[in-house]
């Protein structure tokens, strides 16, 4: 997600479900995310929210971005 000026303000994650079935989209503020080095120094986007917090987060509606 980004503001009209191009600044990133959040990321959209798929939560729950299996292989996209039964999942929901949630928006996570960019301030709750950070990049960490994974195995082989691959960048990984880490979110500072628990599984429970993500499960109860409100549904993200892409149509409301306009």
C-alpha positions in Angstrom: 0.0 0.0 0.0 1.3 3.5 -0.7 0.2 7.1 -0.4 -0.5 9.1 -3.5 3.1 10.5 -3.2 4.5 7.0 -3.5 5.4 6.5 0.2 4.9 3.0 1.4 2.5 3.0 4.4 1.7 -0.7 4.7 1.7 -4.2 3.3 -1.2 -6.5 2.5 -1.0 -10.1 3.8 -3.0 -13.2 3.2 -4.0 -14.7 6.6 -5.4 -18.1 7.4 -6.7 -20.6 5.0 -4.7 -23.2 3.0 -3.2 -22.4 -0.4 -5.5 -19.3 -0.7 -8.7 -21.1 0.2 -10.4 -19.7 3.3 -7.9 -16.9 3.7 -8.5 -13.1 4.1 -6.5 -10.1 3.2 -5.3 -7.8 6.0 -3.4 -4.5 5.9 -0.4 -4.2 8.2 1.2 -0.8 8.9 4.7 -0.4 7.5 5.8 0.6 11.0 5.0 -3.0 12.1 7.4 -4.4 9.5 11.1 -4.6 9.1 13.6 -6.3 6.8 15.9 -9.0 8.3 18.6 -11.2 6.8 17.5 -14.7 6.2 19.5 -17.8 5.3 22.1 -16.9 2.7 21.4 -13.2 3.4 18.1 -13.3 1.5 15.9 -10.4 2.7 12.8 -11.4 4.7 10.0 -9.0 5.5 9.4 -9.5 9.2 6.1 -8.4 10.8 5.9 -7.5 14.5 2.4 -8.9 15.0 1.3 -12.2 16.5 -0.7 -14.8 14.6 -3.6 -13.9 16.8 -3.4 -10.2 16.0 -3.3 -11.0 12.3 -6.3 -13.3 12.6 -8.5 -10.6 14.2 -7.3 -7.8 12.0 -10.0 -6.2 9.8 -10.4 -7.4 6.2 -8.6 -5.3 3.6 -10.7 -4.2 0.7 -8.6 -3.4 -2.4 -11.5 -1.5 -4.0 -11.3 1.2 -1.3 -7.8 2.2 -2.4 -9.1 4.7 -5.0 
